């Protein structure tokens, strides 16, 4: 850890990737990657009915090429997120999309060649020593073989995706990264605020500031509404076309495959949530009573609740220290890791213009290093985000010694680790016996305030996206209809806990997740991870530190098995059972009960 007397850096160091985009090392790495990729494509084209050893050599080459491409992609993603105004980075990202397209062609060839193996031959392939540690990945490739177009059409789809499908995602990133909106603060101060900072303002303790950021920000999104609608329709329309060509009959088949999850488990989870909407709504009603309104507006959903103790703000150093203390107290191995990534400057958190909105963790399979991106504005949510992304990074680190394909875990299980880290943060702080009643109420508030997000907000996104994809089958969905679908989903899920007329019709435009091209339905894995981490943390509380090796064993299985298999093998739980999800949801009620009881004791909640 750097000297405690010196402020901690808020910008990351990317030099272990490459010294710069212009450095000869970057050009040489990319040239070698491109050359090796073309050689692998030529070798794949020459194979017609390969022996197992031939196919496995090609698979290993594809795995290595994918790792090197991920190294470059992570570097470019970091550069692009930290400076959206850089035309050089934007051009390089667009150019490097060609490598992704060529890799997709190689994968297509690999998948199609698996069709030449009958069941017996495929079993012999999996028994080969070179395949044992990659068996899960190879089985997933064979499952994809059922839904592949002829090789020339898959190649065409990859080529067109560079300037078509993926271009819509790049357009959205560029558009949103350059957006600003006007803010007039209660003290009369006028400021032009980057859209990336809007979320922090929406969690400001001053309701007037939240409302202003909401209204003024939505004016900008409304002005860009037709452009965003065109992008969203293009992304969904392209997916529908490709699904049809590949023989997929349900638009959820692909995201479920990407999530390594069965439809039965997904349905069980959402059925349990629908039966328990009142549990998170109860917390929203507590928030409305605390701020003395009949119900909450959309811009109140992430607001700190007005408790007797003023809501604290954090400097960057204080935020890092809060996470460090909690990790050290509850999960020392995670604490040691967090200390190392801070000291190595693997975190980008500076608040400035031209940064992409949101937060993410990325990593390089080549250097086996992680990086965290966020914009730290000093709120409690920012501290939680830091812990969340550190959980992602820890997950990647735990898998660090495995081969690349075994480190490729689905988003469902990724969100488990991040949410678990959030709980470690809050419970690590709650373990302090010297806490005052006000401090304990504040920490219980921290623990509970994500419950509505995962059990209401994410279901809204899933419901909206499902209905949008259904309507998109019949043609382009206009901007106004997208707003109607979003408001309808919000009303259905939030019920009377959300004030009538106070919805956010432009949430579909402002939420980056709907415009991600690599994965569709970038929503349900968050709730899956939240509830699975709830179950994991409950067991951790029951068993103490002796549970953590089992937790890490589960993380190490995340890239080597389906969600159901990984959980069953290491923890013995059945994700297809609605009762499992009901138990996880009901466990969320305990902290809400404790929070409400403490507020009543303090005579804050009447």
C-alpha positions, 0 to 999 in steps of 0.5 A, a space after each residue: 500500500 502506498 504511504 498513508 500520508 500521500 493521497 492514493 492515486 485515482 488513475 490506473 497504470 496500463 503500461 504492463 499491457 503496452 506502454 501506449 497505443 503508439 508504442 512499437 510493442 503494441 504494433 508488433 503484438 497485434 501483427 503477430 496475433 493477426 499473422 498467427 490467426 490467419 495461419 490458424 484459419 488456413 489450417 482449419 480450412 484444410 481440415 475436412 474430417 479431422 482426427 481428435 488430435 488434429 482438432 485439439 491442436 486447432 482448439 488449443 491454437 484458437 484458445 491461445 489466439 482468443 487469450 491474446 485478442 482479449 489482452 488487446 481488447 482489454 487494453 483498448 477497452 480501458 483506453 476507450 472508457 477512460 477517454 471517450 474523446 480519443 478518436 485514435 482509440 475509437 479508430 483502433 477499436 473499430 479496426 480491431 473488430 476485424 480480429 474479433 470477426 476472424 476469431 469468430 470465423 475460426 470458432 465457427 470452423 471449430 464448431 462445424 468440425 465437431 459435427 464430423 464426430 459421432 458420439 463415440 468419437 466425441 467421447 474419445 476426443 474428450 478422453 484425450 489428455 489434452 482435452 480433459 481440462 477443457 471438457 466443459 468448453 468443448 461440450 459447449 462448442 458441440 452444443 453450439 454446433 446444432 445452431 450454426 449456419 453453413 460456414 460461408 454464412 457464418 463468415 459473412 455474418 462475422 464480417 458484416 458485424 464489424 460495420 453493422 451489428 457492433 457498430 451500433 454498440 460503438 455508436 451508442 458508447 460514443 453518443 452517451 460518452 459525449 453527452 452532457 446536461 445542464 444542472 442548476 444547483 439549489 445554491 444557484 450554481 450552474 454547471 454542465 455535467 457529463 452524463 457519466 456523473 448523472 448516476 452519482 447525482 441521482 443518489 445525492 441526499 438532496 432530493 431537489 438535486 436528484 430531481 433536477 439531474 433526472 429531469 435535465 438528464 432525460 431531456 438529453 436522452 429524449 433528444 437522442 431518443 430516435 437514435 437510441 431507438 434505431 440502435 436498439 431496434 437494429 441490435 434486436 433485429 439482427 439477433 432475430 435474423 441470425 437466430 432464425 437462420 441458425 434454427 433458434 426458436 426462442 430469443 432466450 436460448 442464446 443468452 441462456 447458453 451464454 449464461 450456462 443456465 437452464 430455462 428451468 432454473 431461470 423460470 424458477 428464479 423469476 417465479 419466486 421473485 414474482 411471488 415475493 415482490 412485496 418484500 422489496 416493495 416494503 423497503 421502498 415504502 420505508 424510504 417513502 415514509 422517511 422522506 415524508 412522501 406517499 411513494 417514491 419517484 424514480 429518482 428516489 430509488 438510489 437515494 440515501 434514506 434520510 436518517 438521523 445521522 447525516 449521510 457521509 461522503 467519502 474521499 477516495 482514500 476514505 472509500 478505499 480504507 472502508 473497503 480495505 478494513 471490511 475485507 481484512 476483517 471478514 475475508 483476509 485473503 480478499 483483503 490482501 488481494 485488494 491491498 495489492 491492486 490498490 498499490 499496483 494502481 489497477 483501479 481507475 476512479 478519477 472524476 473527470 469529463 470524457 469518461 464512459 459511464 458505469 463501472 466494470 472489471 476487465 483482465 488480461 489472460 496474457 499478463 493475468 492482471 485485472 483492472 477496475 474502472 469506475 467514477 468515484 464521486 464520494 457517495 456510499 454507492 461509489 464505495 459499494 461499487 468499488 467493493 463490487 468490482 473488487 469482487 469481480 477482480 478477485 474471482 478472476 484472480 482465483 482462476 488465474 492458474 487455469 487454462 484460458 477456456 477454464 477461466 471463461 466463466 459466465 456472467 451469472 456466476 461472475 455477478 455472484 462473486 461481486 455481490 458476495 464482496 458487497 456483503 463482505 463489505 457491509 457485514 465487515 463494517 457491521 461486525 464492529 461492536 463499538 457502533 452507535 445505533 445511528 451507525 448501525 442503522 446506516 450500515 443496515 441501510 447499506 445492506 438492504 438498499 440493493 435488495 429492490 435493485 436486484 428484486 425489482 429493477 432487474 426484473 423490470 429490465 428483463 420484463 421490458 426486454 422480453 416484451 420488446 424482443 417479442 414485438 420486434 419480431 413483428 417489425 421496428 418498435 417506435 420510440 414512443 412504444 419503447 417508452 410505453 413498454 418501459 413504463 408498463 414494466 415499471 408499474 407492474 413490478 414496483 406497484 404502488 411503491 412507485 408513485 404514479 406518473 413518476 416512472 422513467 420512460 427513458 430508462 431503456 435509452 439511458 441504461 447501457 446494458 441494453 446496448 451491449 453487443 457481446 451479450 443479449 439480456 444483460 440483466 438476469 445474471 445480476 439477480 441470479 448472482 445476488 440471490 446465489 450470493 445471498 445463499 452463499 453468504 448465509 452459509 458463510 455466516 453459519 459456518 464462519 471462515 471454514 466455508 471460504 475454501 468451499 466458496 473459492 472451490 465454487 469460484 474455480 468451478 465457474 468456468 468448468 461447469 454449468 451453473 447447476 453443475 458448479 453449485 451442485 458439485 461444490 455446495 449441494 444445492 438445486 437451482 431448478 428448485 423454486 424453494 431454493 430461490 424462495 429461501 434466498 429471497 426470504 433471507 433478504 427480509 431479515 436485514 429489512 426487519 432489523 433496519 425497520 426495528 432499529 428505526 422504530 426504536 429510534 422513533 425515526 419510523 412511525 
